[in-house]
């Protein structure tokens, strides 16, 4: 039966091999035909190669021409932009010229309007002096009239006191006469005249005189006379002063009766002077604007010249590049006008060449593969054919042997078939037998390997071994406990070591930070090469702002001669950075502010004070310095410097600040709108008076 099954399987394999062989022959014929077809197109590869070579040679040429086109296009765009920019610059120049002319007209108008400022200022100062002098004369006259009235009153009081005192003296003499008369006797000598006869004896009664009343009356009389003499003396001083003021008023060619007209004229001059000051300030601003316009004009003129040259250069370059491009475009092929067309055609030719080459190669490989497959199928077919023949012979021999065995055992075919077990049962029995045989073989091998090891040895006592094992386990447990404890100690030591390392690293970090802090601290407190502390560094920044703000006013006060500059000049071992130098524009040199004269120092100090006030208000928005007092210093200024200082103070006053000036300079007093006048009197006290103009 087994031989029959093998025969059937070999016949099936033969049939399959026959089918595969026939299929392989058909595929080989088809692949051969396809390869021949592709082989016939192989000459096209040379054509494609030639076309690709020609196109590859054209690509650099077209790339160069394309770059020339891009360059010409950029030059055209640059030419357009340059012309637009040049036109814009010319338009700006024309507009700037108009602004310059308009600014010049404004400046001329302001200069003409402020040309009489000095005359107006002098007239204003002279008229102010006339008004002050006239007011002083009027006040003196009023004081004299008051003193005359007071003198009359004092004289009346003094006369009444003297009359009372005379009456009291007369009464005392009458009392003395009555006392003497009472003691006279006819024939006795008079104690006064020595006469012995007394034809007219005083017969009036004596009045009692109080000594205290008499002393009080005499004291009142003396005080009334003293008060009279004081008023009389004061009147003489006031009259003398009045005569001096009248003489001064006459020298000023002023009349007291024209005081009201003077005040009206002063109001007009004040308004005119204020307007001219505003015009002067505007003139300075307009001149700055004019200078800026002039600077812009020069810069713009330079840009125009450069722009014009750039337009010429770009036009020339554009013409040259365009000519080169036109010459290069003459060499272009008629079928290709752009680089994209060349590269596109090159890609098409390369793709065709690549596809054809790949198709021929694939056809060849497919044919070769199918040839190998066909040979393999042929070999398989011959092998299957031989196997079928061999199995047929084995089947015949097996059939004869089976029939002979049945006859020898006395079985017939039907009885054999009925006793034959199913194939799966036969397979299970066969597997069980094979497993048993394998187990027997494994045990035999193990016994054979271990028998030499037990040769000459006796059976051991397992109870003693178990006790020994138990004792060893206890020792192992004890050693394991010690090992665990030691391991915990090791872990603690390692943890402590890590903490110490971490602490050491932290200490090093703190040391580095400490060095940085010490360095920063030394820098802040001025222990550095510049000898400047942080506080002084901040002060230097504010000092620069103060000097910048101060120069705005010092420029006016010094007529543009002096400018303050903060320097870092070192002075000995002291900290530096807060020194101030002054730049003299007349000499072009910088020197220490200590070398300034008295008036120049006053102007610099005034400018610094005003600059500091401006900086404080600008930095601290909530701080307003609305009041400022200036004590003396104006006496060191000449007339022109004094006028500029007065202009600065008036401008500050017009911004809303209250400016107080303590000075004896008459010109300054004349310019102030409100005066607190203090006059020292001979009596040992001072007289104050507020004068509002």
Secondary structure, DSSP 8 states (H G I E B T S, - for coil): -HHHHHHHHHHHHHHHHHHHHHHHHHHHHHHHHHHHHHHHTTHHHHHHHHHHHHHHHHHHHHHHHHHHHHHHHHHHHHHHHHHHHHHHHHHHHHHHHHHHHHHHHHHHHHHHHHTTHHHHHHHHHHHHHHHHHHHHHHHHHHHHHHHHHHHHHHHHHHHHHHHHHHHHHHHHHHHHHHHHHHT--TTS--TTT--S--SS----------HHHHHHHHHHHHHHHHHHHHHHHHHHHHHHHHHHHHHHHHHTT--GGGHHHHHHHHHHHHHHHHHHHHHHHHHHHHHHHHHHHHHHHHHHHHHHHHHHHHHHHHHHHHHHHHHHHHHHHTTS-TT--SHHHHHHHHHHHHHHHHHHHHHHHHHHHHHHHHHHHHHHHHHHHHHHHHHHHHHHHHHHHHHHHHHHHHHHHT--HHHHHHH---HHHHHHHHHHHHHHHHHHHHHHHHHHHHHHHHTT-----HHHHHHHHHHHHHHHHHHHHHHHHHHHHHHHHHHHHHHHHHHHHHHHHHHHHHHHHHHHHHHHTT-STT---HHHHHHHHHHHHHHHHHHHHHHHHTTT-EEEEEE----TTS--S-EEEEEETTTTEEEEGGGS-HHHHHHHHHHHHHHHHHHHHHH-TT----EEEEES-GGGS-HHHHHHHHHHHHHHHHTT-EEEEE---HHHHHH-SEEEEEEE-TTSSEEEEEEE-
